[in-house]
Amino acid sequence: MKDATKRSILRWIHIILAIPILGYIYSPFEQIPNYAPATRFVFVPVIVLSGLWMWKGHVLRLLISKRSTKQDVAVKPLA
């Protein structure tokens, strides 16, 4: 999968999951308890993680690739 496709998917996830949060914010006060659990435990964490991944994902990928390279070197026996 191309990097542009991955970015597009993350952006759309971020945008689509923001819609229920807007509904939570602008809904009548009496209906807020109906939206609260889903908003707190599903929508906000996914939006935060996708936003962080879009913002600093390149750093995380770099750290993961360096760590896997170091582990490969440590696992290979020296002959």
C-alpha positions in Angstrom: 0.0 0.0 0.0 1.3 3.4 -0.9 2.1 6.0 1.8 -0.4 8.4 0.2 -3.2 5.8 0.5 -2.3 5.2 4.2 -2.4 8.9 4.9 -5.7 9.3 3.1 -7.2 6.4 5.1 -6.0 7.9 8.4 -7.4 11.3 7.5 -10.8 9.9 6.7 -10.9 7.9 9.9 -9.9 11.1 11.8 -12.6 13.2 10.1 -15.4 10.6 10.3 -14.9 9.9 14.0 -14.9 13.6 14.7 -18.6 13.8 13.6 -20.0 12.0 16.7 -17.9 14.2 18.9 -19.4 17.3 17.3 -22.8 15.7 17.9 -21.8 15.2 21.6 -20.8 18.8 21.9 -23.8 20.3 20.3 -26.5 17.9 21.4 -29.1 19.0 24.0 -27.9 18.7 27.6 -30.4 15.9 28.4 -28.9 13.6 25.7 -25.3 14.0 26.7 -25.3 10.9 29.0 -26.3 8.8 26.0 -23.2 9.8 24.0 -20.7 10.0 26.8 -19.4 6.4 27.1 -18.9 6.0 23.3 -17.3 9.4 23.0 -14.9 8.9 26.0 -13.8 5.4 25.3 -14.0 5.0 21.6 -14.1 8.1 19.5 -11.7 10.4 21.4 -8.9 7.7 21.8 -9.1 6.7 18.2 -9.0 10.3 17.1 -6.0 11.0 19.4 -4.1 8.0 18.2 -4.8 8.7 14.5 -3.8 12.3 15.0 -0.6 11.4 16.7 0.2 8.9 14.0 -0.3 11.5 11.3 1.8 14.0 13.2 4.7 11.9 14.5 4.2 8.6 12.7 7.4 9.0 10.8 9.4 9.2 14.1 7.7 6.1 15.4 8.4 4.1 12.2 12.1 5.2 12.4 12.3 4.1 16.0 10.7 0.7 15.2 13.0 0.1 12.2 16.1 0.9 14.3 14.9 -1.3 17.1 14.2 -4.2 14.8 17.6 -3.8 13.1 19.4 -3.9 16.5 17.4 -7.0 17.5 18.3 -8.7 14.2 22.0 -8.0 14.9 21.7 -9.2 18.5 20.0 -12.4 17.4 22.4 -13.4 14.6 25.4 -15.4 15.9 28.8 -14.1 15.2 30.8 -16.7 13.2 
